[in-house]
Amino acid sequence: MNIFTLSDVEYDKEMILRYGNKVIDNTLLLYDCELNTFNFVEQLDVWLVVIWHSNVSFQRSPANIVTLQATDCEITQISGIRNMVQLYQLDLSNNLIVDISELQYLVNVEILDLNYNQIVSIDSLQSLCLLKTLNLNYNQIVDCSSVRTLQNLESLSITNNYLVEIHDLRYLALNALSLHNNKIIDISPLINMVTLNHLQLQFNCVQNISVVQNHPNRIKYKCTEQTTPNPEQILLSYKLNNIKNQINRFGSVQIQWKKIQCKCKNIIEQIKYNLNKIQIQNEKFLNLAINILQQTYLCDQ
C-alpha cells in the first residue's frame, strides 16, 4: 500500500493540506510528530490513519476515520476520542492509558487493541456490542465480568493480567480465548463454551485441566496443570514484565532525544540563515556607504 508520510515536523492544518493531494489509498501515516489536534483530516480523502512515536491529543478528533492506529505514543488521556463515532478498528497499544471510559461511545468498533497499557477496569467496554476482536494483554485487569454483554465477540485475549475468576466468560460465543499468565484456578466455566476452538491457559494456577481435555469441541489448547500456585513462576513473570516496560521507556527516551536533536538542528539552520541574511544586508549597507562616500568625494572635487 502506498501511503503519505511526513516526519520530523510539527503538524498543523496548513501543513497537511499543502500535501493533501499526495494521500494515496485513503491512508495517512504520521510519524514522530506533534499532534495537538488532527481534525484537519476531515478535509482529506482519508479513512485510515496510522500514528506512532508521536504526541497525540484526541481533542477535536475527526469523525470520518474508520481505522485508527496510535501505538507507541505515550498516550495517557483519550478525552475527545468519543467524537470518532465511525471507527471500526482502533489500536491504542503500547501506551500509558489507565482510563478508557471514553471508549463507551464508540459503539461501531469491531476490532479493539489495548495491549500494553495500564488499564485496571474494562467496565466501559460493555456497551460495545459490535466488538468481534478484543485484545487486552499486558494490563492490570483483575475483573473481566463486564465482557459478558459482548455477544458478538469471537476472539478475546487477556494475557499477562491478574484474573482469578472467568465465570462470566461462559456467556460468550468465543472461537478463540487467550488467558495465559494470570492467576486462574477454576476453569470449569469453559465447559459451557460450545463454540470454543482455540484456548491458551498456560502459566496459571489451574488445578484440574480435565475440563479442556474432555471438552465437546476437542479444542486446541495449551494448558498446564498445577496442584499449587508457583510463586517463583509468578515472580519471574513479574520481573520479565518490568524489564519489558523498562525497554519501552528507554525507547521512548530515545525518541524524545531524537526530537530534541531535530529541533536543535532546525534552530541551528535558522540561526545560520539569519546570520547569512544579516551578513548580506551588512555587505549591501557597506557597499551603499562606500558609494555615498565616493559620490561625496567626487562632488567635493
Residue pairs with C-beta under 8 A, 6 or more apart in sequence:
1 25
1 27
2 24
2 25
2 27
3 24
3 25
3 27
3 28
3 29
3 50
4 19
4 22
4 23
4 24
4 27
4 28
4 29
5 29
5 31
6 15
6 16
6 19
6 30
6 31
6 33
7 31
7 32
7 33
8 32
8 33
8 262
9 15
9 33
10 33
10 34
11 30
11 33
11 34
11 35
11 38
11 40
12 40
13 40
13 43
16 28
16 40
16 41
16 44
17 40
17 43
17 44
20 43
20 44
23 44
23 45
23 46
26 45
26 46
26 47
26 48
27 46
27 48
27 49
27 50
28 41
28 44
28 46
28 48
28 49
28 50
29 49
29 50
29 51
30 38
30 49
30 50
30 51
30 52
30 54
31 51
31 52
31 53
31 54
32 53
32 54
32 255
32 258
32 259
33 54
33 55
34 54
34 55
35 51
35 54
35 55
35 56
35 57
36 57
36 59
37 57
37 59
37 60
37 61
38 49
38 56
38 61
38 62
39 60
39 61
39 62
40 62
41 49
41 62
41 64
41 65
42 62
42 63
42 64
46 64
46 65
47 64
47 65
47 66
47 67
48 65
48 66
48 67
48 68
49 65
49 67
49 68
49 69
50 69
51 68
51 69
51 70
51 71
51 73
52 69
52 70
52 71
52 72
52 73
53 72
53 73
53 255
54 70
54 73
55 73
55 74
56 70
56 73
56 75
57 77
57 80
58 77
58 78
58 79
58 80
58 81
58 83
58 84
58 102
59 79
59 80
60 80
60 83
61 80
61 81
61 83
61 84
62 83
62 84
63 83
63 84
63 85
63 86
64 86
65 84
65 86
65 87
66 86
66 87
66 88
66 89
67 87
67 88
67 89
67 90
68 84
68 87
68 89
68 90
68 91
69 91
70 91
70 92
70 95
71 91
71 92
71 93
71 94
71 95
72 94
72 95
72 248
72 251
72 252
72 255
73 95
74 95
74 96
74 252
75 92
75 95
75 96
75 97
76 95
76 96
76 97
76 98
77 97
77 99
78 92
78 97
78 99
78 100
78 102
78 103
79 102
80 102
81 102
81 103
81 106
82 102
82 105
82 106
84 106
85 105
85 106
85 107
85 108
86 108
87 106
87 108
87 109
88 108
88 109
88 110
88 111
89 109
89 110
89 111
89 112
90 103
90 106
90 109
90 111
90 112
90 113
91 113
92 113
92 114
92 117
93 113
93 114
93 115
93 116
93 117
93 135
94 115
94 116
94 117
94 248
95 116
95 117
96 117
96 118
97 114
97 117
97 118
97 119
98 117
98 118
98 119
98 120
100 114
100 119
100 121
100 122
100 124
100 125
101 124
102 124
103 109
103 112
103 124
103 125
103 128
104 124
104 125
104 126
104 127
104 128
105 127
106 128
107 127
107 128
107 129
107 130
108 130
109 128
109 130
109 131
110 130
110 131
110 132
110 133
110 152
111 131
111 132
111 133
112 125
112 128
112 131
112 133
112 134
112 135
113 133
113 135
114 135
114 136
114 139
115 135
115 136
115 137
115 138
115 139
116 137
116 138
116 139
116 248
117 138
117 139
118 139
118 140
119 136
119 139
119 140
119 141
120 139
120 140
120 141
120 142
121 141
121 143
122 136
122 141
122 143
122 144
122 146
122 147
123 146
125 131
125 134
125 146
125 147
125 150
126 146
126 147
126 148
126 149
126 150
127 149
128 150
129 149
129 150
129 151
129 152
130 152
131 150
131 152
131 153
132 152
132 153
132 154
132 155
133 153
133 154
133 155
134 147
134 150
134 153
134 155
134 156
134 157
135 157
136 157
136 158
136 161
137 157
137 158
137 159
137 160
137 161
137 178
138 159
138 160
138 161
138 241
138 244
139 158
139 160
139 161
140 161
140 162
141 158
141 161
141 162
141 163
142 161
142 162
142 163
142 164
143 163
143 165
144 158
144 163
144 166
144 168
144 169
145 167
145 168
146 168
147 153
147 156
147 168
147 169
147 172
148 168
148 169
148 171
148 172
150 172
151 171
151 172
151 173
153 172
153 173
153 174
154 173
154 174
154 175
154 176
155 174
155 175
155 176
155 177
156 169
156 172
156 174
156 176
156 177
156 178
157 176
157 177
157 178
158 178
158 179
158 182
159 178
159 179
159 180
159 181
159 182
159 200
160 180
160 181
160 182
160 237
160 241
161 181
161 182
162 182
162 183
163 179
163 182
163 183
163 184
164 182
164 183
164 184
164 185
165 184
165 186
166 179
166 184
166 186
166 187
166 189
166 190
167 189
168 189
169 177
169 189
169 190
169 193
170 189
170 190
170 192
170 193
172 193
173 193
173 195
174 193
174 195
174 196
175 195
175 196
175 197
175 198
176 196
176 197
176 198
176 199
177 190
177 193
177 196
177 198
177 199
177 200
178 199
178 200
179 199
179 200
179 201
179 204
180 200
180 201
180 202
180 203
180 204
180 222
181 202
181 203
181 204
181 237
182 203
182 204
183 204
183 205
183 229
183 234
184 201
184 204
184 205
184 206
185 204
185 205
185 206
185 207
186 207
187 201
187 206
187 208
187 209
187 211
187 212
187 223
188 211
190 196
190 199
190 211
190 212
190 215
191 211
191 215
194 216
194 217
195 217
196 215
196 217
196 219
197 217
197 219
197 220
198 219
198 220
198 221
199 212
199 219
199 220
199 221
199 222
199 223
200 221
200 222
200 223
201 209
201 212
201 221
201 222
201 223
201 224
202 222
202 223
202 224
203 224
203 233
203 237
204 223
204 226
205 226
205 228
205 229
205 230
206 223
206 224
206 225
206 226
207 225
207 226
207 227
208 225
209 223
209 224
209 225
212 219
212 221
212 223
215 221
